Every structure is written in C-alpha cells, then in structure tokens.
Amino acid sequence: MTPPTGTHFPPTPLQEPIQVEVDANGKEGLQESSGPEARETPQGSPLLVLNYGDSSTLGRKRRSTYQRLMTLLTRWEYQRRSIIRMDLTTAKGGDPSKLSDHYEELIRRIKRKTGVEDIQYWKMTTCEGNGVIHAILAGNVSLYVEQKWLSEEWEKIHGAIIVYVKRYRGGSLSRGRVSRYLVSQYMAGQDAQAHVSWTWKTTFNVPIVKVWKQFKAASRGLHIKKIVKYWDRLIRDEVVEFGPWACSLARGWYVLPEWEWATESPPWA
C-alpha cells in the first residue's frame, strides 16, 4: 500500500525510609526534606547522585518501574501538567489493606478541594512501617494542596496524620532524580511487596507497556540511547520513523510499503 495522501514523516535524527520527627510539642511529622526535588543540589553519596538518572544498576523489576515512571513524567511534562509528589502513611494499629480504597477517596476529595477534575497518577504501595503510599499526581490545571489540609483529610479517611506533599520541578535532571529516588529507595529489599499502579489508559489512551515492547522489537540493533531518544519523541506525540516503519501514539504503526496506518500489532511483535 502507498502512504495516504498528505502523510508526512519528520526526518530521522541519526535505603531511605520515611523519617518521623517529634517536635517540641510532641507532635509527629515528616522531616521537611523528603526526596531529591526538595533541594536544589542532592546530598549524600556522590555515586548515588551520579546514578539518579541511570537505571543500569537497578534490578530487572526496578528497571521496568523506573522506565515507566520516566515515561509518565515525560508525558506529563510535555502536556504541561501540574505535578505534585505525595506520601501517605498508616498509623500504628491502622489497617493497611484499606490503603488503596482510602487513597481513591482522598483523590476524590482533592478534586473537590482544588476543582481539578482530570488528575492522573502513579502510586507505589510499600510495606514500610504499617503501609505507605508514595504517589505522583498530575492535574491538567494548577494542582496543589497544603500539607495541613492533606494531613487532616488523611486522618479523617485513614486515621493517620503523617503525610508529605511537594511540588515537582520539571526537567530531564529532575525526572531522573525523582524516578531513581523512588525506585531505589522505597523498593529496596521489598520488590515483591511493593505494588505499583498508574493511570496508563487516561494518560496514553493505548496499552503503553505493549507499545514499548513492540517499539524495542522494531528497534533491535540500535543503541539503547538512540532507542530512548526515539521513545521520548514518541511520548511527545511525534511520528517516529526510521528504516521501513513508522510509529505514532495517535495513529499506530505504519510499515512501508505493505501497510497503511494500522492499530493491530506489527509483524515483528
């Protein structure tokens, strides 16, 4: 088949747990700094700092989690979404099995509070303490809640007052730092117990994990840095073309000259 009239392809570019402090009044709370985005220059081991944006030292499961989180943040930044990072805990004696349901209720309350109806998220539930959720929320308009309000609402819902909220600073360096920090710190030693979920359908409108596998298969033989470069362009809604094929999140796959645009799996998948 020949390409549809007007089709144009762009040229081819050859273990840090939740810390609880007690203030002078005996009230518990999170340390003020909790994550790499809370400071301009990350502190600690130079090796850890250098590896914030590098997944090569992570295990297989953590590499997959890191790559998906990087993909989400890239997509949200491209869409100019308002992004925040949030940690939610379970009080001593609380029921961690209700974390997921209570999290959904909190999201509903945040929507009512802020007026932001379109909130996408990534969240990781771990066995730290009595159960903790580490989450990143992305709204289509300005999204933020004060820590005092968040603490009060989470206590009403889940019986715990210890929470953390921070605006996310965009950029490639920040994406690498935050993704590496969340995956390496909070999945450390508990890969099997850490459960990750995310709003892939509303964020991409395609099964993005399947697309990534197809993308890697089609890119076999290329250096990983070039594959990641092409992938970042795809996530930003560009049409990516090299060799005999092209790919677009909006349109699917195009294989020259046998196919027109098609949403079914390409022959190499």
C-alpha positions in Angstrom: 0.0 0.0 0.0 1.1 3.5 -0.6 1.1 6.2 2.1 -2.2 8.1 2.5 -2.2 11.5 0.7 -0.6 14.2 2.8 1.2 11.8 5.1 4.5 13.3 6.2 7.2 11.9 8.4 9.8 14.0 10.0 13.4 13.3 9.2 15.1 10.7 11.3 17.5 12.1 13.8 20.5 9.9 13.0 17.6 2.7 51.9 15.9 5.8 52.8 12.7 5.0 54.8 10.0 7.5 55.9 11.5 9.6 58.7 9.3 10.7 61.6 10.3 13.6 63.8 8.7 14.7 67.1 8.6 18.5 67.6 8.8 20.4 70.8 5.0 19.9 71.4 5.4 16.1 71.0 3.6 16.1 67.6 4.8 13.7 65.0 5.6 14.7 61.4 7.7 14.1 58.4 11.1 15.6 58.0 10.9 18.8 55.9 13.1 17.4 53.2 11.9 14.1 51.8 13.1 13.4 48.3 15.5 14.8 45.7 13.1 17.5 44.5 13.1 19.1 47.9 16.6 20.5 47.4 18.4 22.2 44.5 21.5 20.0 44.9 21.1 16.4 46.0 23.1 15.5 49.1 24.7 12.2 50.1 26.9 9.8 48.3 28.4 11.1 45.0 27.7 7.7 43.5 24.1 7.9 44.4 23.8 11.4 42.9 25.5 10.3 39.7 23.2 7.4 39.4 19.9 9.2 40.0 19.3 9.3 36.2 20.8 5.9 35.4 18.9 2.7 35.7 21.8 0.3 34.8 22.5 -0.6 38.5 18.9 -1.5 39.2 17.4 -5.0 39.2 15.1 -6.0 36.4 11.8 -5.2 38.1 13.1 -1.9 39.4 14.4 -1.0 35.9 10.9 -1.6 34.5 9.4 0.5 37.2 11.9 3.3 36.6 11.4 3.3 32.8 7.6 3.5 33.2 7.8 6.3 35.7 10.2 8.2 33.5 7.8 7.7 30.6 4.9 9.1 32.6 6.8 12.2 33.8 8.0 12.9 30.3 4.4 12.7 29.0 3.0 14.9 31.8 5.7 17.5 31.3 5.0 17.6 27.6 1.3 18.1 28.4 2.3 20.9 30.8 0.5 19.3 33.7 0.8 20.5 37.2 2.6 17.8 39.2 3.0 17.1 42.9 4.6 14.3 44.9 2.8 12.9 47.9 3.5 10.3 50.6 0.7 8.8 52.8 1.2 6.6 55.9 -0.7 4.2 58.0 -0.9 4.9 61.8 0.1 2.2 64.3 -2.8 -0.2 64.6 -4.3 1.0 61.3 -5.4 -1.3 58.5 -3.0 -1.2 55.6 -5.4 -3.4 53.5 -7.6 -0.3 53.2 -4.9 1.9 51.8 -6.0 1.6 48.1 -9.6 2.4 48.8 -8.8 5.2 51.1 -6.4 6.6 48.5 -9.2 6.7 45.9 -11.4 8.6 48.4 -8.6 11.1 49.0 -8.3 11.7 45.3 -12.0 12.4 45.2 -11.6 15.0 48.0 -8.6 16.6 46.3 -10.7 17.0 43.2 -13.5 18.7 45.1 -11.0 20.8 47.0 -9.0 22.0 44.0 -11.6 21.9 41.3 -9.2 19.8 39.2 -11.3 17.0 37.6 -8.6 15.5 35.4 -6.0 14.0 37.8 -3.7 11.3 36.6 -1.3 9.4 38.9 1.4 7.0 39.6 1.5 5.3 43.0 3.6 2.7 44.8 2.3 0.9 47.9 5.0 -0.5 50.2 5.3 -2.3 53.5 7.3 0.4 55.2 6.1 1.0 58.7 2.5 -0.2 58.7 2.0 0.5 55.0 2.9 3.6 52.9 1.8 5.0 49.6 4.3 7.1 47.5 2.4 8.9 44.8 2.8 11.4 42.0 -0.3 13.3 40.9 -0.6 15.3 37.6 -3.5 17.7 37.0 -4.5 19.4 33.8 -4.6 22.7 35.6 -2.8 24.0 38.7 -2.8 21.3 41.3 -1.7 21.7 44.9 -3.0 21.1 48.5 -1.5 22.4 51.7 0.1 19.8 54.0 -2.1 20.8 56.9 -5.2 20.1 54.9 -3.8 16.9 53.5 -2.9 15.7 57.0 -6.4 16.5 58.4 -8.2 14.8 55.5 -6.0 11.7 55.6 -6.6 11.4 59.3 -10.4 11.5 58.7 -10.1 8.9 56.0 -7.3 6.6 57.2 -6.6 7.6 60.8 -3.0 8.7 60.1 -1.7 12.3 60.3 1.8 11.7 58.8 1.8 12.9 55.2 4.1 14.7 52.8 3.4 16.9 49.8 5.8 18.8 47.5 5.6 20.4 44.1 7.5 18.6 41.4 10.2 20.5 39.5 10.2 19.5 35.8 13.2 18.9 33.5 15.3 15.9 32.5 17.5 16.1 35.6 14.5 16.2 37.9 12.8 13.3 36.1 15.9 11.1 36.6 16.4 12.1 40.2 12.8 11.6 41.3 12.4 8.3 39.4 15.7 6.9 40.6 15.0 8.0 44.2 11.5 6.5 44.4 12.5 3.2 42.8 15.9 2.7 44.5 14.9 3.9 48.0 11.4 2.6 48.5 11.6 -0.7 46.6 14.9 -1.6 48.2 14.7 -5.1 49.7 11.0 -5.4 49.1 10.5 -5.7 45.4 7.9 -8.5 45.8 5.9 -6.4 48.4 5.9 -3.1 46.5 2.8 -2.7 44.3 2.8 -0.1 41.6 -0.2 1.2 39.7 -0.8 4.1 37.3 -3.4 5.7 35.1 -2.0 4.4 31.8 -5.3 4.5 30.0 -6.2 8.1 30.6 -2.5 9.2 30.2 -1.8 7.5 26.9 -5.1 6.0 25.6 -3.1 3.0 24.4 -1.6 0.0 26.2 1.8 1.7 26.6 3.6 -1.3 28.0 2.7 -3.4 25.0 3.7 -0.5 22.7 7.1 -0.3 24.4 7.7 -4.0 23.8 6.8 -3.6 20.2 9.0 -0.5 20.0 12.0 -2.3 21.4 11.5 -5.2 19.0 11.3 -2.9 16.0 14.4 -1.0 17.2 16.5 -4.1 17.7 20.1 -3.4 16.8 20.0 0.2 17.7 22.0 1.5 20.7 19.8 1.9 23.8 20.4 5.7 24.0 19.0 6.1 20.5 16.0 3.9 21.3 15.3 6.1 24.4 15.7 9.2 22.3 13.1 7.9 19.7 10.8 6.8 22.6 10.9 10.3 24.2 9.9 11.7 20.8 7.0 9.2 20.6 5.8 10.1 24.1 5.7 13.8 23.0 3.2 12.8 20.2 5.7 13.0 17.3 5.7 10.5 14.5 8.9 8.4 14.8 10.3 7.0 11.6 13.4 5.0 10.6 14.1 2.1 8.4 10.9 0.6 6.9 8.5 1.6 9.6 6.9 4.5 11.5 5.1 4.7 14.8 2.6 7.2 16.3 0.7 7.0 19.6 -2.3 8.6 17.9 -2.2 6.6 14.7 -0.5 3.3 15.4 2.1 1.6 13.2 2.9 2.2 9.5 5.1 -0.3 7.7 6.3 0.7 4.2 5.2 -0.4 1.7 3.0 -3.3 2.9 0.8 -1.5 5.4 -1.2 1.7 5.7 -1.6 3.0 9.3 -2.9 0.1 11.4 -3.7 -0.3 15.0 -3.0 -4.0 15.1 0.3 -5.4 16.2 3.1 -5.1 13.7 4.5 -8.4 12.2 7.6 -8.4 14.5 5.7 -8.1 17.8 
